[in-house]
Amino acid sequence: MNTIEKTVKYIRSKNAGPFWLTIDAFCNNVEDTKSVTAAFEREREFIAKSFQVKPEELEIFCLEHIQVAKISLPRVPIEGSRDERDMHGGQQYVSLLDISC
């Protein structure tokens, strides 16, 4: 079974300002990009629950021309808040690695 971790070349997450997080999955080809994007869409409920947001707040993009599948979502908690544990958002992608695609 292919997973996000086995399919992508590189995956990262980072802040997109203090209130948003972005996750970029860099793929090896357009086919993998479409597959990863479809997996993100299929697992929208799981992803939303993992990041404590509503499913409709997730923005999922398939950027074929640069072979990237992307998710943008509100950052909960916001950067720098008392309950925040990853100031730069750099470890947030980890919960997505086992999603099958």
ROMAR-818753 format. One record per residue (C-alpha): residue number from 1; x, y, z; residue in three letters. Coordinates in nm, 4 decimals, padded with zeros to 6 digits, m for minus. Example, Ala and Ser with C-alpha at 12.3 -4.5 7.8 and 13.67 -1.06 7.14 Angstrom:
2
<logu i="1" c1="01.2300" c2="m00.4500" c3="00.7800" aa="Ala"/>
<logu i="2" c1="01.3670" c2="m00.1060" c3="00.7140" aa="Ser"/>
% end
This chain:
101
<logu i="1" c1="00.0000" c2="00.0000" c3="00.0000" aa="Met"/>
<logu i="2" c1="00.1343" c2="00.3426" c3="m00.0947" aa="Asn"/>
<logu i="3" c1="00.1257" c2="00.6136" c3="00.1664" aa="Thr"/>
<logu i="4" c1="00.1961" c2="00.9844" c3="00.1474" aa="Ile"/>
<logu i="5" c1="00.5354" c2="00.9196" c3="00.3055" aa="Glu"/>
<logu i="6" c1="00.6303" c2="00.6616" c3="00.0397" aa="Lys"/>
<logu i="7" c1="00.4880" c2="00.8609" c3="m00.2521" aa="Thr"/>
<logu i="8" c1="00.6223" c2="01.2127" c3="m00.2063" aa="Val"/>
<logu i="9" c1="00.9788" c2="01.3275" c3="m00.2607" aa="Lys"/>
<logu i="10" c1="00.9597" c2="01.5805" c3="00.0225" aa="Tyr"/>
<logu i="11" c1="00.6885" c2="01.7139" c3="00.2525" aa="Ile"/>
<logu i="12" c1="00.6967" c2="02.0182" c3="00.4762" aa="Arg"/>
<logu i="13" c1="00.4709" c2="02.2351" c3="00.6846" aa="Ser"/>
<logu i="14" c1="00.5214" c2="02.5963" c3="00.7807" aa="Lys"/>
<logu i="15" c1="00.3411" c2="02.9024" c3="00.9011" aa="Asn"/>
<logu i="16" c1="00.1694" c2="03.1198" c3="00.6464" aa="Ala"/>
<logu i="17" c1="00.1457" c2="03.4078" c3="00.8905" aa="Gly"/>
<logu i="18" c1="00.0399" c2="03.3666" c3="01.2543" aa="Pro"/>
<logu i="19" c1="m00.3109" c2="03.2453" c3="01.1697" aa="Phe"/>
<logu i="20" c1="m00.2560" c2="02.9987" c3="00.8816" aa="Trp"/>
<logu i="21" c1="m00.0544" c2="02.6841" c3="00.8217" aa="Leu"/>
<logu i="22" c1="00.0489" c2="02.5431" c3="00.4862" aa="Thr"/>
<logu i="23" c1="00.1553" c2="02.1877" c3="00.4065" aa="Ile"/>
<logu i="24" c1="00.3387" c2="02.1216" c3="00.0803" aa="Asp"/>
<logu i="25" c1="00.3899" c2="01.7718" c3="m00.0607" aa="Ala"/>
<logu i="26" c1="00.6517" c2="01.7795" c3="m00.3377" aa="Phe"/>
<logu i="27" c1="00.5971" c2="01.4905" c3="m00.5767" aa="Cys"/>
<logu i="28" c1="00.8069" c2="01.3134" c3="m00.8383" aa="Asn"/>
<logu i="29" c1="00.5602" c2="01.3476" c3="m01.1251" aa="Asn"/>
<logu i="30" c1="00.2140" c2="01.4763" c3="m01.2175" aa="Val"/>
<logu i="31" c1="00.0506" c2="01.1355" c3="m01.1568" aa="Glu"/>
<logu i="32" c1="00.1754" c2="01.1280" c3="m00.7963" aa="Asp"/>
<logu i="33" c1="00.0675" c2="01.4899" c3="m00.7505" aa="Thr"/>
<logu i="34" c1="m00.2880" c2="01.3996" c3="m00.8545" aa="Lys"/>
<logu i="35" c1="m00.2837" c2="01.0897" c3="m00.6340" aa="Ser"/>
<logu i="36" c1="m00.1679" c2="01.2806" c3="m00.3244" aa="Val"/>
<logu i="37" c1="m00.4201" c2="01.5590" c3="m00.3869" aa="Thr"/>
<logu i="38" c1="m00.6986" c2="01.2995" c3="m00.4207" aa="Ala"/>
<logu i="39" c1="m00.5863" c2="01.1371" c3="m00.0945" aa="Ala"/>
<logu i="40" c1="m00.5986" c2="01.4746" c3="00.0815" aa="Phe"/>
<logu i="41" c1="m00.9507" c2="01.5313" c3="m00.0540" aa="Glu"/>
<logu i="42" c1="m01.0616" c2="01.1814" c3="00.0453" aa="Arg"/>
<logu i="43" c1="m00.9242" c2="01.2268" c3="00.3984" aa="Glu"/>
<logu i="44" c1="m01.0543" c2="01.5814" c3="00.4420" aa="Arg"/>
<logu i="45" c1="m01.2547" c2="01.4874" c3="00.7554" aa="Glu"/>
<logu i="46" c1="m00.9540" c2="01.3163" c3="00.9169" aa="Phe"/>
<logu i="47" c1="m00.7223" c2="01.6059" c3="00.8360" aa="Ile"/>
<logu i="48" c1="m00.9701" c2="01.8623" c3="00.9683" aa="Ala"/>
<logu i="49" c1="m01.0154" c2="01.6675" c3="01.2905" aa="Lys"/>
<logu i="50" c1="m00.6387" c2="01.6272" c3="01.3327" aa="Ser"/>
<logu i="51" c1="m00.5873" c2="02.0026" c3="01.3041" aa="Phe"/>
<logu i="52" c1="m00.9016" c2="02.0986" c3="01.4999" aa="Gln"/>
<logu i="53" c1="m01.0657" c2="02.2870" c3="01.2117" aa="Val"/>
<logu i="54" c1="m01.3845" c2="02.2428" c3="01.0095" aa="Lys"/>
<logu i="55" c1="m01.3514" c2="02.0366" c3="00.6894" aa="Pro"/>
<logu i="56" c1="m01.4735" c2="02.3297" c3="00.4791" aa="Glu"/>
<logu i="57" c1="m01.1877" c2="02.5440" c3="00.6153" aa="Glu"/>
<logu i="58" c1="m00.9261" c2="02.3253" c3="00.4447" aa="Leu"/>
<logu i="59" c1="m00.8026" c2="02.4556" c3="00.1119" aa="Glu"/>
<logu i="60" c1="m00.6540" c2="02.1764" c3="m00.0987" aa="Ile"/>
<logu i="61" c1="m00.4628" c2="02.2550" c3="m00.4178" aa="Phe"/>
<logu i="62" c1="m00.3207" c2="02.0401" c3="m00.6966" aa="Cys"/>
<logu i="63" c1="m00.0345" c2="02.2362" c3="m00.8522" aa="Leu"/>
<logu i="64" c1="00.0508" c2="02.0055" c3="m01.1427" aa="Glu"/>
<logu i="65" c1="00.2907" c2="02.2481" c3="m01.3123" aa="His"/>
<logu i="66" c1="00.5253" c2="02.2362" c3="m01.0119" aa="Ile"/>
<logu i="67" c1="00.4217" c2="01.8849" c3="m00.8977" aa="Gln"/>
<logu i="68" c1="00.3010" c2="01.9920" c3="m00.5537" aa="Val"/>
<logu i="69" c1="m00.0094" c2="01.8959" c3="m00.3562" aa="Ala"/>
<logu i="70" c1="m00.0857" c2="02.1670" c3="m00.1013" aa="Lys"/>
<logu i="71" c1="m00.3120" c2="02.2158" c3="00.1989" aa="Ile"/>
<logu i="72" c1="m00.3733" c2="02.5545" c3="00.3610" aa="Ser"/>
<logu i="73" c1="m00.5707" c2="02.5751" c3="00.6830" aa="Leu"/>
<logu i="74" c1="m00.6313" c2="02.7956" c3="00.9848" aa="Pro"/>
<logu i="75" c1="m00.3656" c2="02.7513" c3="01.2513" aa="Arg"/>
<logu i="76" c1="m00.5055" c2="02.6241" c3="01.5814" aa="Val"/>
<logu i="77" c1="m00.3708" c2="02.7397" c3="01.8193" aa="Pro"/>
<logu i="78" c1="m00.2336" c2="03.0549" c3="01.6599" aa="Ile"/>
<logu i="79" c1="00.1403" c2="03.1105" c3="01.6458" aa="Glu"/>
<logu i="80" c1="00.2861" c2="03.2339" c3="01.9731" aa="Gly"/>
<logu i="81" c1="m00.0188" c2="03.1596" c3="02.1852" aa="Ser"/>
<logu i="82" c1="00.0189" c2="03.0039" c3="02.5282" aa="Arg"/>
<logu i="83" c1="m00.0871" c2="02.6541" c3="02.4122" aa="Asp"/>
<logu i="84" c1="00.1260" c2="02.6598" c3="02.0970" aa="Glu"/>
<logu i="85" c1="00.3919" c2="02.3855" c3="02.0777" aa="Arg"/>
<logu i="86" c1="00.5466" c2="02.4292" c3="01.7316" aa="Asp"/>
<logu i="87" c1="00.6236" c2="02.7974" c3="01.6843" aa="Met"/>
<logu i="88" c1="00.7207" c2="02.7650" c3="01.3175" aa="His"/>
<logu i="89" c1="00.4687" c2="02.4948" c3="01.2190" aa="Gly"/>
<logu i="90" c1="00.7554" c2="02.2782" c3="01.0971" aa="Gly"/>
<logu i="91" c1="00.6366" c2="01.9474" c3="01.2456" aa="Gln"/>
<logu i="92" c1="00.2667" c2="01.9689" c3="01.1626" aa="Gln"/>
<logu i="93" c1="00.2807" c2="01.7491" c3="00.8501" aa="Tyr"/>
<logu i="94" c1="00.3719" c2="01.4327" c3="01.0435" aa="Val"/>
<logu i="95" c1="00.0098" c2="01.3252" c3="01.1054" aa="Ser"/>
<logu i="96" c1="m00.0451" c2="01.3017" c3="00.7270" aa="Leu"/>
<logu i="97" c1="00.2377" c2="01.0607" c3="00.6447" aa="Leu"/>
<logu i="98" c1="00.0337" c2="00.7406" c3="00.6898" aa="Asp"/>
<logu i="99" c1="m00.2573" c2="00.8447" c3="00.4664" aa="Ile"/>
<logu i="100" c1="m00.2901" c2="00.5953" c3="00.1824" aa="Ser"/>
<logu i="101" c1="m00.2868" c2="00.7202" c3="m00.1733" aa="Cys"/>
% end
